Amino acid sequence: GLIDPAWRAGMTELAKRENVMGVKISGMVTEVRDLEIDEATLRAYFEETLTIFGAERVMFGTDWPVCLLRIESYEAWAEMVRDFISEMSPSERSALLDGNAKRAYRL
């Protein structure tokens, strides 16, 4: 499949830690090991992250300007994320886009 088994195993172990508030999806753009990343690969990692952590422990991040090392523009990344979250419930989208960050950073 598209998902690196070592990544999956590591993330699964991380998710078991009660002291881990959650993860930001911003790093996917630069941290996916595939030499060539595309929307299908990023979607697979996004969906796997949600499966492992749940929507209440995943938060959006831009990783700007670092994301530009592997993706054409911030707008392209934002559009992909909008597409990825389109099938989530309104409460899940709200949590991922700002609620989880507010909770994690006590804002």
Phi and psi in degrees as GROMACS dihedral restraints (atoms count N, CA, C in turn):
[ dihedral_restraints ]
;  ai    aj    ak    al  type     phi  dphi    fc
    3     4     5     6     1   -78.5    20    10
    4     5     6     7     1   -20.8    20    10
    6     7     8     9     1   -90.1    20    10
    7     8     9    10     1   130.1    20    10
    9    10    11    12     1   -67.5    20    10
   10    11    12    13     1   120.3    20    10
   12    13    14    15     1   -58.9    20    10
   13    14    15    16     1   -35.2    20    10
   15    16    17    18     1   -66.6    20    10
   16    17    18    19     1   -39.0    20    10
   18    19    20    21     1   -61.7    20    10
   19    20    21    22     1   -48.4    20    10
   21    22    23    24     1   -57.8    20    10
   22    23    24    25     1   -45.9    20    10
   24    25    26    27     1   -62.9    20    10
   25    26    27    28     1   -43.7    20    10
   27    28    29    30     1   -64.2    20    10
   28    29    30    31     1   -43.8    20    10
   30    31    32    33     1   -66.7    20    10
   31    32    33    34     1   -37.1    20    10
   33    34    35    36     1   -63.3    20    10
   34    35    36    37     1   -41.8    20    10
   36    37    38    39     1   -65.5    20    10
   37    38    39    40     1   -42.0    20    10
   39    40    41    42     1   -60.8    20    10
   40    41    42    43     1   -41.3    20    10
   42    43    44    45     1   -64.6    20    10
   43    44    45    46     1   -22.9    20    10
   45    46    47    48     1   -73.3    20    10
   46    47    48    49     1   -17.5    20    10
   48    49    50    51     1   -78.1    20    10
   49    50    51    52     1   118.7    20    10
   51    52    53    54     1   -66.0    20    10
   52    53    54    55     1   -25.8    20    10
   54    55    56    57     1   -81.1    20    10
   55    56    57    58     1    -4.5    20    10
   57    58    59    60     1   -89.8    20    10
   58    59    60    61     1   109.7    20    10
   60    61    62    63     1   -64.6    20    10
   61    62    63    64     1   -37.2    20    10
   63    64    65    66     1   164.3    20    10
   64    65    66    67     1  -166.9    20    10
   66    67    68    69     1  -132.7    20    10
   67    68    69    70     1   152.8    20    10
   69    70    71    72     1   -97.7    20    10
   70    71    72    73     1   138.2    20    10
   72    73    74    75     1   -82.0    20    10
   73    74    75    76     1    -2.6    20    10
   75    76    77    78     1   -61.5    20    10
   76    77    78    79     1   -35.6    20    10
   78    79    80    81     1   -69.5    20    10
   79    80    81    82     1   -13.4    20    10
   81    82    83    84     1   -56.3    20    10
   82    83    84    85     1   -38.0    20    10
   84    85    86    87     1   -59.9    20    10
   85    86    87    88     1   -42.3    20    10
   87    88    89    90     1  -100.5    20    10
   88    89    90    91     1   -18.7    20    10
   90    91    92    93     1   -97.9    20    10
   91    92    93    94     1   -13.2    20    10
   93    94    95    96     1   -64.3    20    10
   94    95    96    97     1   128.3    20    10
   96    97    98    99     1   -74.9    20    10
   97    98    99   100     1   -17.3    20    10
   99   100   101   102     1   -56.4    20    10
  100   101   102   103     1   137.5    20    10
  102   103   104   105     1   -62.8    20    10
  103   104   105   106     1   -41.0    20    10
  105   106   107   108     1  -111.7    20    10
  106   107   108   109     1   121.1    20    10
  108   109   110   111     1  -106.1    20    10
  109   110   111   112     1   147.2    20    10
  111   112   113   114     1  -140.3    20    10
  112   113   114   115     1   176.8    20    10
  114   115   116   117     1   -61.9    20    10
  115   116   117   118     1   -38.1    20    10
  117   118   119   120     1   -63.3    20    10
  118   119   120   121     1   -40.8    20    10
  120   121   122   123     1   -66.3    20    10
  121   122   123   124     1   -46.9    20    10
  123   124   125   126     1   -63.7    20    10
  124   125   126   127     1   -38.4    20    10
  126   127   128   129     1   -61.6    20    10
  127   128   129   130     1   -43.4    20    10
  129   130   131   132     1   -60.4    20    10
  130   131   132   133     1   -44.2    20    10
  132   133   134   135     1   -67.6    20    10
  133   134   135   136     1   -38.8    20    10
  135   136   137   138     1   -60.7    20    10
  136   137   138   139     1   -49.9    20    10
  138   139   140   141     1   -64.0    20    10
  139   140   141   142     1   -38.7    20    10
  141   142   143   144     1   -66.9    20    10
  142   143   144   145     1   -38.2    20    10
  144   145   146   147     1   -61.6    20    10
  145   146   147   148     1   -43.5    20    10
  147   148   149   150     1   -63.7    20    10
  148   149   150   151     1   -39.9    20    10
  150   151   152   153     1   -62.8    20    10
  151   152   153   154     1   -43.5    20    10
  153   154   155   156     1   -72.6    20    10
  154   155   156   157     1   -46.1    20    10
  156   157   158   159     1   -99.4    20    10
  157   158   159   160     1   -25.8    20    10
  159   160   161   162     1    83.0    20    10
  160   161   162   163     1   152.2    20    10
  162   163   164   165     1   -61.4    20    10
  163   164   165   166     1   -23.4    20    10
  165   166   167   168     1   -78.7    20    10
  166   167   168   169     1    -2.8    20    10
  168   169   170   171     1  -128.9    20    10
  169   170   171   172     1    19.4    20    10
  171   172   173   174     1  -124.2    20    10
  172   173   174   175     1   136.5    20    10
  174   175   176   177     1  -132.4    20    10
  175   176   177   178     1   149.2    20    10
  177   178   179   180     1   -73.6    20    10
  178   179   180   181     1   144.9    20    10
  180   181   182   183     1  -151.5    20    10
  181   182   183   184     1   153.2    20    10
  183   184   185   186     1   -89.3    20    10
  184   185   186   187     1   -34.7    20    10
  186   187   188   189     1    58.2    20    10
  187   188   189   190     1    27.9    20    10
  189   190   191   192     1   -81.9    20    10
  190   191   192   193     1   137.7    20    10
  192   193   194   195     1   -92.3    20    10
  193   194   195   196     1     1.8    20    10
  195   196   197   198     1   -59.6    20    10
  196   197   198   199     1   -33.2    20    10
  198   199   200   201     1   -58.3    20    10
  199   200   201   202     1   -24.8    20    10
  201   202   203   204     1   -70.0    20    10
  202   203   204   205     1   -10.1    20    10
  204   205   206   207     1   -67.4    20    10
  205   206   207   208     1   -26.7    20    10
  207   208   209   210     1  -128.4    20    10
  208   209   210   211     1    -2.7    20    10
  210   211   212   213     1  -137.4    20    10
  211   212   213   214     1   150.1    20    10
  213   214   215   216     1   -64.6    20    10
  214   215   216   217     1   -34.9    20    10
  216   217   218   219     1  -161.6    20    10
  217   218   219   220     1   161.2    20    10
  219   220   221   222     1   -60.9    20    10
  220   221   222   223     1   -39.4    20    10
  222   223   224   225     1   -59.7    20    10
  223   224   225   226     1   -39.2    20    10
  225   226   227   228     1   -63.6    20    10
  226   227   228   229     1   -42.2    20    10
  228   229   230   231     1   -63.9    20    10
  229   230   231   232     1   -46.0    20    10
  231   232   233   234     1   -62.0    20    10
  232   233   234   235     1   -39.7    20    10
  234   235   236   237     1   -65.4    20    10
  235   236   237   238     1   -40.2    20    10
  237   238   239   240     1   -61.3    20    10
  238   239   240   241     1   -45.1    20    10
  240   241   242   243     1   -62.4    20    10
  241   242   243   244     1   -43.0    20    10
  243   244   245   246     1   -57.0    20    10
  244   245   246   247     1   -41.4    20    10
  246   247   248   249     1   -66.9    20    10
  247   248   249   250     1   -44.0    20    10
  249   250   251   252     1   -60.2    20    10
  250   251   252   253     1   -38.7    20    10
  252   253   254   255     1   -90.5    20    10
  253   254   255   256     1    -1.1    20    10
  255   256   257   258     1   -60.5    20    10
  256   257   258   259     1   -27.2    20    10
  258   259   260   261     1   -96.2    20    10
  259   260   261   262     1     0.7    20    10
  261   262   263   264     1   -78.2    20    10
  262   263   264   265     1   157.7    20    10
  264   265   266   267     1   -69.4    20    10
  265   266   267   268     1   158.8    20    10
  267   268   269   270     1   -55.6    20    10
  268   269   270   271     1   -39.2    20    10
  270   271   272   273     1   -69.5    20    10
  271   272   273   274     1   -35.8    20    10
  273   274   275   276     1   -67.0    20    10
  274   275   276   277     1   -43.1    20    10
  276   277   278   279     1   -60.7    20    10
  277   278   279   280     1   -45.1    20    10
  279   280   281   282     1   -61.8    20    10
  280   281   282   283     1   -42.1    20    10
  282   283   284   285     1   -62.3    20    10
  283   284   285   286     1   -47.7    20    10
  285   286   287   288     1   -66.4    20    10
  286   287   288   289     1   -41.1    20    10
  288   289   290   291     1   -78.0    20    10
  289   290   291   292     1   -31.9    20    10
  291   292   293   294     1  -152.1    20    10
  292   293   294   295     1   -31.4    20    10
  294   295   296   297     1   -61.0    20    10
  295   296   297   298     1   -44.5    20    10
  297   298   299   300     1   -66.4    20    10
  298   299   300   301     1   -38.3    20    10
  300   301   302   303     1   -66.3    20    10
  301   302   303   304     1   -42.0    20    10
  303   304   305   306     1   -59.7    20    10
  304   305   306   307     1   -41.5    20    10
  306   307   308   309     1   -68.4    20    10
  307   308   309   310     1   -46.6    20    10
  309   310   311   312     1   -64.3    20    10
  310   311   312   313     1   -40.9    20    10
  312   313   314   315     1   -97.4    20    10
  313   314   315   316     1     6.0    20    10
  315   316   317   318     1    53.1    20    10
  316   317   318   319     1    50.6    20    10
